[in-house]
């Protein structure tokens, strides 16, 4: 595999204005297979805006984005089919149970070739790891913010995706949740996946894998 073929998501010269405020100034991003990129900065620095812009969910003023070496505008659907995006909010329905939410959010769990008991077993295993297995049939609205975040994070294990795009994945998590996210990212990149995420503070991988950090300054 050549260096170019190893690059999943690439962006050059990303510049974003919001009114008279220069939020992101000529930032380059490159997420490779087996690579982790973290966008770090304080509130208001433009982390989420840049992250969403990189996958076409927010507007930007200057820059070029490509997916696997091809212009984003030509392969938008291909990119979306290959990624899991977890936003800053948990993105779940309070009226549904964790099991129902994950079935709704993960296309793989709705395949006609997979029987419901097997789907439930797979979901239960992941929720047990995340410490909320006993809440699989409770309304999600009855769970804490940290527990709702864990429902969302379960998608990382249940969905097949080459690229993970995560906005503040550590929000509302305790030490066990932090460790679970760190270890899942390690497994994903070891299999050749790529990860792009935002954070207030760096996620410590102890040097394995190596992490590229993009530090955004506060432009308020």
Secondary structure, DSSP 8 states (H G I E B T S, - for coil): --TTTTEEEEEEEEEEEETTEEEEEEEEEEEETT-EEEEE--TTSSHHHHHHHHTTSS--SEEEEEETTEEHHHHHHHHHHTEEEE-SS----TTSBHHHHHHHH-GGGG-TTS-HHHHHHHHHHHHHHTT-GGGTTSBGGGS-HHHHHHHHHTHHHHS--SEEEEESTTTT--HHHHHHHHHHHHHHHHTT-EEEEEESS----TTSS-EEEEE-----
